[in-house]
Amino acid sequence: MVSVNIKASAPSEKADPGAARRAPPLALIAATTAIGFCALHMVVPTLPLLARVFDRGAAEVQLVLTLYFLGIAAGQLIYGPVSDRFGRRPVLLAGLVLFLCGTALCGCAPSLPVLIAGRVAQAVGACAGLVLGRAIIRDVYDRDASARGLALVMMTMTLASAVSPALGAYVSEWFGWRALFVLLTVAGAAVLCWTMARLAETRREPVALNLVGIGRSYALLARSRAFMCFALCTAFTSASWFTFIASAPHLLSETLHQPPSTYGLMILLPMGAYIVGNAGAVRFAHRFGSGGMVIGGVVASLGAGVLMAAWCAFPGLSAWALFVPMALSAIGNGMSQPSAMASGLSVFPRIAGTASGFVGFLQMALSSLGTMAVAILPHEGPFAMAGVVIATQAVAVLLGAMALRLPAGGGLATAPARPAEATGGRRAWP
């Protein structure tokens, strides 16, 4: 299968001589994406330390994390349209420079407000890699190859999210909390230099940047059944994961009376499982097509959510009852998310940057709603969380099924796209 697609892509590269030159290393795209997740997760273990250093309450110090999320949310809507107009390369470079400035400000912060301001700048800058990485992949690869590329990038994101909390805890313990931002500054500078050296422009045609045009782009996306099915499928899948992340520490601490280290160790299980799912997406996307990967992944996740509720009911709540089913769900998520994302960005490839930002915004918005729902519902036991997880996964299954039933050209790719002309000049795989 793979060899056939590679051969089929050769004519399209001849038709577009710049295709091979424009394709950046996937490792570079992964690095620009992972730097934001490292900055997010490395700081979390130091929040109690920051409260003591600045003599502030926990609620105030929590803004270091909360406003980071808001900065990412704002950037999701900004970077897409701007990169569609001015190009991926200059906008990504500007974002990385802003990330470096925010990181340096955090490292030198004399007070908590200054640290928070630096975190906001850090988040807005890091968001460029999150948004534009997806758009760059879509610029240079066809739909199924995009799913494989996104899967590889998501594996890196998951690995960064898994190891960053432990790394942040040890660095702050041995060298102090400011050393975290020194390390992030060095990493950010390395990624910036690599991007300057290896990233060529990948956007094919500029799109006019104006408020009316941006509004029309978002309206076009919102009116598209195909795009909204793909985007909301990924968003509800993300909501199930972040709902679990918000609830699991409380359940382990308050109900099971486990120390924080238990969460730090157990969370590695679903994190590793997500990488396994991503590897499955890389391996089987060309064989089963995007449609098969999305439907198979979301159905598996839903089944795992039901298993978690049943396991917690009998024999009862335990750490294994929470994390083993969620690991199975993570495998399904790792299979479905890259294909759903790639299919969503394929609906309107000319505004892939805008679409990428819109998808990211929906993911964060629905994830926030999921965690709010858990906070409102009774949370003495695991069943409120399990109910929200199952509900969001069930909606994801429904949306995936709706996308699969859309007419040809607007639905999911159920088989690999073989003809070279179907790629629109994009490469099938590097």
PyMOL commands that set and color helices and strands:
alter all, ss='L'
color gray80, all
select helices_A, chain A and resi 2-15+19-22+26-54+58-61+63-86+88-107+112-140+143-175+178-198+211-223+225-255+260-266+268-313+319-347+349-376+383-404+420-423
alter helices_A, ss='H'
color red, helices_A
deselect
rebuild
show_as cartoon
